[in-house]
């Protein structure tokens, strides 16, 4: 299990360092860091005060790295998130649909106004 975790972390670290799939790589590193830190730096189980302080420092270092990885996994570098892109996918795939309704509404208003203007001339409403 240690080798598998190491291979996953090495691969995700390389992907994050090279900028390929950085959000997925950061999320993968964060997911593997939690159980590793809990198993490796369980300072609450240590009796010796010096060793406990050392393990607590390592645990808090891992916790701060986890925070940075979570921030990196949410960072879009100015690009829209997946949620935003999925909500607006219809408008981008079919720009005609985004324009059609306002145009139809304007045409209907124009037709209504044209009837109102010409009605007194024709004597009907």
C-alpha positions as CSV (number, residue, x, y, z in Angstrom):
1,X,0.0,0.0,0.0
2,X,2.9,2.3,0.8
3,X,4.4,1.8,-2.7
4,X,1.0,2.4,-4.4
5,X,0.5,5.6,-2.4
6,X,4.0,6.7,-3.2
7,X,3.5,6.1,-6.9
8,X,0.3,8.0,-6.9
9,X,1.8,10.9,-5.0
10,X,4.9,11.0,-7.3
11,X,2.7,11.0,-10.4
12,X,0.4,13.7,-9.1
13,X,3.3,15.8,-7.9
14,X,4.9,15.6,-11.3
15,X,1.6,16.5,-13.0
16,X,1.2,19.5,-10.6
17,X,4.7,20.6,-11.2
18,X,4.5,20.5,-14.9
19,X,1.0,22.2,-15.0
20,X,-0.8,19.2,-16.6
21,X,-4.2,18.7,-15.0
22,X,-3.2,20.8,-11.9
23,X,-6.6,20.8,-10.3
24,X,-6.9,17.0,-10.5
25,X,-3.3,16.5,-9.4
26,X,-3.7,18.8,-6.4
27,X,-6.9,17.1,-5.4
28,X,-5.3,13.7,-5.7
29,X,-2.3,14.8,-3.5
30,X,-4.7,16.2,-0.9
31,X,-6.7,13.0,-0.8
32,X,-3.6,10.8,-0.3
33,X,-2.1,13.3,2.2
34,X,-4.9,12.9,4.7
35,X,-4.6,9.2,5.5
36,X,-0.8,9.3,5.2
37,X,-0.6,12.1,7.8
38,X,-3.0,10.5,10.2
39,X,-1.1,7.2,10.1
40,X,2.4,8.7,10.1
41,X,2.2,11.6,12.5
42,X,-0.3,10.4,15.1
43,X,1.1,12.7,17.8
44,X,-1.8,12.0,20.1
45,X,-0.6,8.5,20.6
46,X,3.0,9.4,21.6
47,X,3.9,9.5,25.3
48,X,7.3,11.2,25.1
49,X,6.8,15.0,25.1
50,X,9.7,15.8,22.8
51,X,8.6,13.2,20.2
52,X,5.0,14.4,20.6
53,X,6.1,17.9,19.8
54,X,8.1,16.7,16.8
55,X,5.2,14.7,15.4
56,X,2.7,17.5,16.0
57,X,5.0,19.9,14.1
58,X,5.1,17.4,11.2
59,X,1.4,16.9,11.3
60,X,0.8,20.7,11.2
61,X,3.2,21.0,8.3
62,X,1.1,18.4,6.4
63,X,-2.1,20.2,7.4
64,X,-0.8,23.4,5.9
65,X,0.3,21.6,2.8
66,X,-3.3,20.2,2.6
67,X,-4.7,23.7,2.7
68,X,-2.4,24.8,-0.1
69,X,-3.4,21.7,-2.2
70,X,-7.1,22.5,-1.6
71,X,-6.6,26.0,-2.8
72,X,-4.7,24.8,-5.8
73,X,-7.5,22.3,-6.6
74,X,-10.1,25.1,-6.6
75,X,-7.9,27.6,-8.6
76,X,-9.0,28.0,-12.2
77,X,-6.3,30.5,-13.3
78,X,-8.9,32.8,-14.6
79,X,-10.7,30.2,-16.6
80,X,-14.4,29.4,-15.8
81,X,-15.0,26.5,-13.5
82,X,-16.6,23.2,-14.7
83,X,-19.8,24.2,-12.9
84,X,-19.9,27.5,-14.8
85,X,-19.1,26.0,-18.1
86,X,-21.8,23.3,-17.7
87,X,-24.4,25.9,-16.7
88,X,-23.6,28.0,-19.8
89,X,-22.9,25.2,-22.3
90,X,-26.2,25.6,-24.0
91,X,-25.7,29.3,-24.7
92,X,-22.2,28.6,-26.1
93,X,-23.2,25.7,-28.3
94,X,-26.3,27.3,-29.7
95,X,-25.9,31.1,-29.8
96,X,-29.0,31.4,-31.9
97,X,-31.2,30.2,-29.0
98,X,-29.8,32.9,-26.8
99,X,-30.7,35.6,-29.3
100,X,-34.0,34.1,-30.7
101,X,-36.3,34.8,-27.7
102,X,-35.4,38.5,-27.4
103,X,-35.8,38.9,-31.2
104,X,-39.2,37.1,-31.2
105,X,-40.3,39.3,-28.3
106,X,-39.3,42.5,-30.1
107,X,-41.0,41.3,-33.2
108,X,-44.2,40.6,-31.3
109,X,-44.1,44.1,-29.7
110,X,-43.6,45.7,-33.1
111,X,-46.5,43.8,-34.6
112,X,-48.7,44.8,-31.7
113,X,-47.7,48.5,-32.1
114,X,-48.3,48.3,-35.8
115,X,-51.8,46.9,-35.3
116,X,-52.5,49.7,-32.8
117,X,-51.3,52.4,-35.2
118,X,-53.1,51.0,-38.2
119,X,-56.4,50.1,-36.4
120,X,-57.8,53.7,-36.4
121,X,-57.0,53.9,-40.1
122,X,-58.9,50.7,-41.0
123,X,-61.6,51.2,-38.5
124,X,-61.1,47.8,-36.7
125,X,-59.4,46.8,-33.6
